[in-house]
């Protein structure tokens, strides 16, 4: 009976030892997987930031392009308006000279 108890106790101790090793092994696996998850989370966060930055740069580039097109359009309109103003000022000057000429001509006719 004492031999059977010793054998039984030895078997139980062996199982306890194996369970302890399995627990240690699983703890190690869990720690390793946790580290992998943390690293993957870090990579995912970095990729999300990079994607956000790329989208922001893309939107800013698009806005800049749109703004440049508007500036070009306004510059063209400004050029046309400036040309029209120059033409109108030229016409006004011409009319003034013609009016002055007509007035002088009238005066000369009156004096004659």
C-alpha distance (Angstrom), angle and dihedral (degrees) to the residues before:
residue distance angle dihedral
X1 . . .
X2 3.79 . .
X3 3.82 89.4 .
X4 3.78 90.4 52.5
X5 3.81 91.1 47.7
X6 3.82 90.9 48.7
X7 3.80 89.5 48.7
X8 3.79 91.1 46.8
X9 3.79 92.0 47.1
X10 3.81 90.3 47.1
X11 3.81 90.2 51.7
X12 3.78 91.5 48.1
X13 3.81 91.0 48.4
X14 3.81 89.8 49.1
X15 3.82 90.6 50.7
X16 3.81 90.4 47.1
X17 3.81 89.3 51.0
X18 3.83 91.5 48.5
X19 3.81 91.3 47.3
X20 3.82 89.1 50.1
X21 3.81 89.8 51.9
X22 3.80 91.1 47.2
X23 3.81 89.8 49.1
X24 3.81 91.2 49.6
X25 3.80 90.1 47.5
X26 3.81 92.0 49.0
X27 3.82 91.5 46.3
X28 3.80 88.5 53.0
X29 3.82 90.7 48.4
X30 3.82 90.9 48.7
X31 3.83 91.5 49.8
X32 3.80 90.4 47.8
X33 3.80 92.2 48.6
X34 3.82 90.8 46.4
X35 3.82 90.2 53.3
X36 3.81 90.1 48.2
X37 3.81 90.3 50.6
X38 3.82 91.0 49.3
X39 3.81 90.9 49.5
X40 3.81 91.3 47.5
X41 3.81 90.4 48.7
X42 3.79 89.1 51.6
X43 3.81 91.6 50.2
X44 3.81 91.5 46.5
X45 3.82 91.6 50.4
X46 3.79 90.5 48.7
X47 3.82 90.9 50.1
X48 3.81 90.8 48.2
X49 3.82 90.1 52.0
X50 3.81 91.2 47.6
X51 3.82 91.1 48.7
X52 3.80 90.5 49.5
X53 3.80 90.7 49.3
X54 3.82 91.6 48.6
X55 3.81 91.3 49.0
X56 3.80 90.9 47.7
X57 3.81 91.8 49.0
X58 3.79 90.2 46.6
X59 3.81 92.0 51.5
X60 3.81 91.2 45.7
X61 3.81 90.6 50.0
X62 3.79 90.9 49.4
X63 3.82 91.0 48.3
X64 3.79 90.5 48.6
X65 3.80 90.7 50.8
X66 3.82 90.9 49.5
X67 3.80 90.8 47.7
X68 3.82 91.5 49.3
X69 3.80 89.6 52.0
X70 3.81 90.0 51.5
X71 3.81 91.3 47.9
X72 3.81 90.3 50.5
X73 3.80 90.2 49.4
X74 3.81 92.3 49.2
X75 3.81 90.7 47.0
X76 3.82 89.5 53.4
X77 3.80 91.3 48.1
X78 3.82 90.3 46.9
X79 3.81 90.8 50.4
X80 3.81 91.4 50.6
X81 3.81 91.7 47.2
X82 3.79 91.5 47.9
X83 3.81 90.5 50.3
X84 3.80 90.8 48.8
X85 3.82 90.9 48.4
X86 3.81 90.7 50.1
X87 3.82 90.1 50.4
X88 3.80 91.7 48.4
X89 3.80 92.0 47.8
X90 3.80 88.3 49.8
X91 3.81 90.0 51.5
X92 3.82 91.3 49.2
X93 3.81 90.8 50.5
X94 3.80 90.7 48.2
X95 3.82 91.1 49.5
X96 3.82 90.7 48.9
X97 3.79 91.1 51.5
X98 3.80 91.4 46.6
X99 3.81 91.2 48.3
X100 3.79 90.9 48.5
X101 3.80 89.8 48.7
X102 3.82 91.7 49.6
X103 3.81 91.5 48.5
X104 3.82 91.3 50.5
X105 3.78 90.4 46.7
X106 3.83 90.9 51.3
X107 3.79 91.2 48.2
X108 3.78 91.5 50.2
X109 3.79 90.8 49.8
X110 3.81 90.1 50.3
X111 3.78 91.9 48.0
X112 3.79 91.3 49.6
